[in-house]
Structure formats: C-alpha cells, structure tokens
C-alpha cells in the first residue's frame, strides 16, 4: 500500500522540524529594556548559551519555548530540595512550595525568597499571560497564573528543562545565594 502525502503537508512537516531545533530558530525579540538586561548578574552571548545548554534547556530558557506537558523531569518529582535555574544555578523555587496542579508541568505557589524571578507581561500566541524569568540570567522559565492554591493563589507553571534540582535538607539550612529555609 502506497501512501501519498500532499506536498503542502510535507513542506509543513519539514518546516516544523527545522523550527524545533535550537540552533535553527531565530532568536526571539526581546522586549526587555537595556537597563534590565544590563542588571542581569549572568550575561553571555546567545552563541555561548547555545554551546553550553542542552538542546531543550536552550529552547526553553533562551528561545522562550515550552516543553510538552507530562514529559519533563520534574512534573512528578517529590524530593525535598531546591529547584535552580538550569542556565545559571540561581535558586528559584523550594520543594516545600511545589504542588500537584495536574497540568503536566512543575507548579509552585511562590518563588524562593527575595527576587529570584522577574515577571513580565506576555502577549504572544494571542494570549495575555505573565511570563516568569530568572532574575540572574533572564532565562524564560514559564508563566504564572492566578488559579493556584492558598496561601498565594498563584500557580507558577515552570518548564522542567529550565530547572535543575539540588537535593538537600531544607530545614535550618542556607543555600549558596543566602536564602534561608526553616
């Protein structure tokens, strides 16, 4: 049995494959001001990020991509510790603030203490959302929604590819950034 795919569908499949490659995608436009970018603690060229980061982390952190639901390493992760930025290592979320949202992505009701994340309005894909960024390197982490549990009512919906995990005892300890957990 021979199956013939129309040329337009074949072209669409080829274009989708090319666009899913980290190196093939054009860098997204960055609406952040130069002042905000200058205040980032970690500054690297896009070529340096692409060389250092695994493919999916590059796609998410640097190109504002999204991993498919229920595919990331941390969506069903329950160990105690600290979730860090996969790009720069900054502490972003504590496991004590993680909850099961049923969305297929790691969800937290608040970020780590201090200014671990930045939030910016995001009007991409015809939606109005609030983007969550690492405050140290500007990496895209995911989005925050107002349908989370108490005490904040927020749901930080974060891509696993944007995170690394530091398993540690969170009681009476202080991490490398000086954030105290007790």
C-alpha positions in Angstrom: 0.0 0.0 0.0 1.4 3.3 -1.1 0.5 6.4 1.0 0.9 9.7 -0.8 1.4 12.9 1.3 0.4 16.1 -0.4 3.4 18.4 -1.0 1.9 21.2 1.2 1.7 18.8 4.2 5.3 17.5 3.6 6.5 21.1 3.5 4.7 21.9 6.7 6.3 18.9 8.4 9.8 19.9 7.2 9.3 23.5 8.4 8.1 22.3 11.8 11.2 20.0 12.2 13.5 22.9 11.4 11.8 25.3 13.8 12.1 22.8 16.6 15.9 22.9 16.5 17.5 25.2 19.0 20.2 26.3 16.5 17.8 26.7 13.6 15.4 29.1 15.3 15.9 32.8 15.1 16.4 34.4 18.4 13.1 35.8 19.8 12.6 39.5 20.0 13.5 40.7 23.5 11.2 43.4 24.8 13.3 43.9 27.9 14.9 47.3 28.2 18.7 47.6 28.0 18.7 48.7 31.7 17.0 45.5 32.8 19.4 43.4 30.6 22.4 45.3 32.0 21.3 44.5 35.6 21.4 40.7 34.9 24.1 39.0 37.0 24.9 36.4 34.3 25.5 37.7 30.8 26.5 35.5 27.9 26.1 35.8 24.2 23.4 33.7 22.6 26.2 31.6 21.0 27.7 30.9 24.4 24.3 29.8 25.7 23.7 27.5 22.7 27.1 25.9 23.2 26.7 25.4 27.0 23.0 24.4 27.4 21.4 21.1 26.4 19.0 21.4 23.4 15.7 21.6 25.3 17.1 23.9 28.0 18.3 26.2 25.3 14.9 26.1 23.5 13.1 27.0 26.8 15.5 29.3 28.5 16.8 31.3 25.6 14.1 31.0 22.9 11.0 31.1 25.2 9.9 27.6 24.2 7.7 25.2 26.1 8.2 21.5 26.7 5.3 19.2 26.1 3.1 18.5 29.2 4.0 15.4 31.2 7.4 15.0 29.5 9.7 17.0 31.8 11.9 15.5 34.5 10.2 17.4 37.4 6.5 17.4 36.7 6.0 14.4 39.1 9.1 15.0 41.3 8.7 14.8 45.1 12.1 15.0 46.7 13.0 17.8 49.2 15.4 20.4 48.0 15.8 23.5 45.8 14.9 24.0 42.2 17.6 26.1 40.4 17.9 27.8 37.1 19.4 25.3 34.6 21.2 28.2 32.9 22.9 29.9 35.8 22.2 27.9 39.0 20.3 30.6 40.9 17.8 29.2 43.5 14.3 29.7 42.1 11.8 27.5 44.0 11.8 25.4 47.1 10.2 21.9 47.1 8.0 23.0 50.1 6.2 25.4 47.7 5.6 22.8 45.0 2.1 21.3 44.4 0.3 19.0 42.1 -1.6 21.1 39.6 -2.5 18.3 37.1 -1.1 20.4 34.2 1.9 18.2 33.5 4.5 20.9 34.4 6.1 21.6 37.8 3.9 24.0 39.7 4.8 26.2 42.7 2.7 28.6 44.7 5.6 31.0 45.3 9.2 31.5 44.2 12.2 31.5 46.5 12.6 34.4 48.9 13.8 37.7 47.5 14.0 38.5 43.9 14.6 35.0 42.4 12.2 35.6 39.5 11.0 38.5 37.4 7.6 38.8 35.9 6.7 40.4 32.6 3.6 40.7 30.5 3.5 38.3 27.6 1.0 38.8 24.7 2.4 36.1 22.5 0.3 33.4 20.8 -2.8 35.7 21.0 -3.0 35.3 24.8 -2.4 37.7 27.7 -0.2 35.9 30.2 2.6 36.8 32.7 6.0 35.4 31.9 8.4 34.2 34.6 12.1 34.9 34.1 15.2 34.1 36.1 16.3 37.4 37.6 20.0 36.4 37.3 20.3 35.4 33.7 16.9 36.4 32.2 16.1 32.9 31.1 12.5 32.1 30.3 11.1 29.7 33.0 7.3 29.6 32.2 4.3 31.6 33.2 2.4 32.5 36.4 -1.4 32.2 36.7 -3.9 33.2 39.4 -5.5 29.8 39.8 -3.2 28.3 42.4 -3.7 27.2 46.0 -3.6 29.2 49.2 -1.7 31.0 50.6 -0.8 32.9 47.5 -3.5 31.8 45.0 -0.7 31.7 42.3 0.5 28.9 40.1 4.0 29.3 38.8 3.9 26.8 35.8 7.5 26.1 35.1 9.3 24.1 32.4 11.4 21.2 33.8 14.0 21.9 31.1 14.5 25.4 32.7 15.3 23.8 36.1 18.0 21.7 37.8 17.4 20.2 41.3 19.7 20.4 44.3 18.6 17.7 46.8 19.3 18.9 50.3 17.8 19.1 53.7 15.8 22.3 53.6 15.4 22.5 57.4 17.7 25.1 59.0 20.0 25.4 56.0 21.1 28.2 53.9 21.8 27.8 50.2 24.6 29.4 48.1 22.5 32.5 47.5 21.9 33.1 51.2 18.2 32.1 51.1 17.4 30.5 54.5 14.9 27.7 54.7 13.5 26.8 58.1 
